[in-house]
Amino acid sequence: MDYERFISPGADVKLIMYHMRRADKEITDPHAIKRVLKAAQYMTLAMVKDGEPYLVSLSTGYDEERNALAFHSASEGKKLDYMRANPDVWGQIIHDHGYAVGECTHKYVTVMFKGRVRFLESVEDKRRAIRTIINQLDPEPKPLINRLLKSEGLPTTVVGEVELLEVTGKKTPDIQA
């Protein structure tokens, strides 16, 4: 796979590649991985602060141009404390296709990633990120976008993104990515 496509320019990243034991499950097509990212409804992030792990799921939208997953948050809380203390995260997006009865396995498509959290400061960056999330998640995004992007609360809303530094994909062989 051409992992260089998923590394942000200038990123301080050292790729240590582990081989996937089941090559028939690896997603090697960068376009297939991007399709998974663009169809995600949420991401789950693992983070660490002072040696203590924490896991959280967040609604998200994939911004291909920025190679980042956008999110928004309340203005305070445990996840923000962790992200501010250590912006390096590990995450997963999973599309669950259900349990395969009689096979003792699950059908799925997943993208795992190493990322770096950054909080957006400018109102324009926040608008772009919120628009990305809503367009990805809402079946009728226009009314919601119009309402939220004109909100007086937008400048104080916490909006961030996870810059994708390393990305891998895996799926059940008979499921399309």
Buried (B, 14 or more C-beta within 10 A) or exposed (E): BEBEEBBBEEEEEEEEEEEBEEEEBBBEEBEBBBBBBBEBEBBBBEBBBEEEEBEBEBBBBBBEEBBBBBBBBEEEEEBBEBBEEBBEBBBBBBBEBEEEEEEEEEBBBBBBBBBBBBBBEEEEBBBBBBBBBBBBBEEEBEEBBEEBBEEEEBEEBBBBBBBBBBBBBBBBEEEEB
